[in-house]
Amino acid sequence: MTSAIRELYQEVILDHNRSPQNFRVMENADRSVEGFNPLCGDHYTVFLKMNGETIEDVSFSGAGCAISKASASVMTSMVKGKTRAEAEQLFSDFHNLVRGKHDPDEEMDRWARMAPFPGVSEFPARVKCASLPWHTLKAAVEMKKEIVTTE
Ligand code: ZN
């Protein structure tokens, strides 16, 4: 990855931390799932409002490091208005991305929206931070669990 792209990613992390998207408690949520990453101390709740198969609204509350917060912010803006199946596809795309199974220089347009996470694969401990909001969302979409931990 070039240093210009790396700087872009860092810029995106900072932006999302300054003004995170969908960072609020949702009073009328259909579902809420708590996600906890004991390794770092990231602790969020993801709120979901479904309309049939479509994610009508999604938000998150809680606290954690810059990477986890930026990831939750990016994730919520990506999945809002998507169907359950589309959200699950994004989840698996994201998974490949943070595990370094994707060349971020190839499809910059698409992955720039998921920035800053490609660089995260170089830091295994940070993968958990970036993945926590996604795992929590997945549990909420599938309605399987009420608490998710990365350990
Ligand atoms: Zn973290």
Boltz pocket constraint, residues with backbone or C-beta under 6 A from the ligand:
constraints:
  - pocket:
      binder: B
      contacts: [[A, 37], [A, 40], [A, 41], [A, 42], [A, 64], [A, 65], [A, 66], [A, 67], [A, 68], [A, 128], [A, 129]]
      max_distance: 6.0
